[in-house]
Amino acid sequence: MGTKGRSVPRVVCCAIPIARAAGKVLVVTSRKRPDRWVLPKGGWELSDGVLEAAASREALEEAGVRGTITRYVTTIPSASATYHFYELDVAALDHDWLECNERRREWVDYAEAVRRVAWKDELAQGLMLSSLAPRR
């Protein structure tokens, strides 16, 4: 896969929404592939300023998640995008949110989250570098 007509790869910011006390991750269904699960993610926009703000905005738009970015996880480059991952400690979930009619969301444990996003290598890699990953 190439840069899809762009001269440089797209900057993608990804939130890993965590309910730390429960050890759970919030995953959402993909809009393009409703049978697949993803982490909230999307393109950085100039109005976001910093990358963390974009990750937080995407979590709110795609999953109705409100919380605090608590940790930078990693940056993973691919041919078409550069993914920046941030842990987001969830404080609240909105009942209605921007994409609530286009996505489902579900709390799952770490192992299940990795299994669900495994179809998208970058998402699985980012999640496996999070603080929820078992210590080696």
C-alpha positions in Angstrom: 0.0 0.0 0.0 1.4 3.4 -0.9 0.7 7.0 0.2 -2.7 7.1 -1.6 -1.7 10.1 -3.6 -0.1 12.0 -0.8 3.5 13.1 -1.0 4.1 12.1 2.6 2.4 9.5 4.8 -0.7 10.6 6.7 -0.3 11.4 10.4 -2.7 9.2 12.3 -3.4 9.7 16.0 -4.7 6.7 18.0 -6.2 6.5 21.4 -6.0 3.4 23.6 -9.1 4.0 25.9 -8.4 2.3 29.2 -10.5 1.6 32.3 -7.4 1.1 34.4 -9.1 -0.3 37.5 -10.9 -3.0 35.5 -7.9 -3.6 33.2 -10.2 -3.1 30.1 -9.8 -1.5 26.7 -12.6 0.1 24.7 -12.7 -1.0 21.1 -15.0 0.3 18.4 -16.2 -1.1 15.0 -14.6 0.2 11.9 -16.9 2.4 9.6 -15.4 0.9 6.5 -15.5 -2.7 7.7 -18.3 -2.9 10.3 -17.4 -6.5 11.1 -13.9 -5.5 12.2 -12.8 -3.8 15.4 -10.3 -0.9 15.8 -9.0 1.5 18.3 -10.3 5.1 17.9 -8.0 6.8 15.5 -7.8 9.4 12.7 -5.9 12.0 11.0 -4.2 14.9 12.8 -5.6 18.3 11.8 -4.0 21.6 12.1 -6.7 22.8 14.5 -5.6 20.0 16.9 -2.3 21.6 17.6 -0.6 18.7 19.4 -0.9 15.0 18.4 -2.4 14.1 21.8 -5.3 16.4 21.2 -6.1 14.6 17.9 -6.1 11.2 19.7 -8.4 12.6 22.4 -10.7 14.2 19.7 -10.9 10.9 17.7 -11.8 9.0 20.9 -14.7 11.4 21.5 -15.9 11.4 17.9 -15.6 7.6 17.3 -16.3 6.2 20.8 -17.9 8.9 22.9 -15.0 8.7 25.3 -14.0 11.5 27.7 -10.8 11.3 29.7 -7.1 12.2 30.0 -4.2 11.3 27.8 -1.8 9.8 30.3 1.0 8.2 28.3 2.6 8.3 24.9 3.0 4.7 23.8 4.8 4.6 20.4 5.0 5.8 16.8 4.7 3.2 14.1 5.4 4.1 10.5 3.9 2.4 7.5 3.9 3.1 3.8 0.6 5.1 3.9 0.6 6.5 7.4 2.6 7.2 10.6 0.6 6.1 13.6 1.1 7.8 17.0 -0.4 5.9 20.0 -1.5 7.4 23.3 -3.1 5.8 26.4 -6.3 7.6 27.4 -7.6 7.0 30.9 -11.4 7.0 30.5 -13.4 9.3 32.9 -16.8 9.0 31.2 -18.7 7.6 28.2 -21.2 9.8 26.4 -24.6 8.1 25.8 -24.8 9.9 22.4 -21.7 10.8 20.4 -20.9 11.9 16.9 -20.5 8.4 15.3 -22.9 6.5 17.6 -25.1 5.5 14.7 -22.1 4.2 12.7 -20.1 2.3 15.3 -20.5 -0.1 18.2 -18.2 0.1 21.2 -17.3 -2.6 23.7 -15.1 -3.0 26.8 -12.9 -6.0 26.5 -9.8 -7.3 28.4 -6.3 -6.8 26.9 -6.0 -10.2 25.3 -9.4 -9.9 23.6 -8.6 -6.4 22.4 -5.3 -7.6 20.8 -7.3 -10.5 19.2 -9.9 -8.1 17.8 -7.5 -5.6 16.3 -5.0 -8.2 15.0 -6.2 -7.8 11.5 -4.6 -4.3 11.4 -0.9 -4.9 12.3 -0.2 -1.3 13.4 -3.1 -1.3 15.9 -2.0 -4.7 17.4 1.6 -3.5 17.7 0.6 -0.2 19.4 -1.7 -2.1 21.9 1.0 -4.6 22.6 3.4 -1.8 23.7 0.8 -0.3 26.0 1.0 -0.5 29.8 -1.7 -3.1 29.8 0.6 -5.6 28.1 1.8 -8.4 30.3 5.3 -7.8 31.6 8.0 -9.9 29.8 
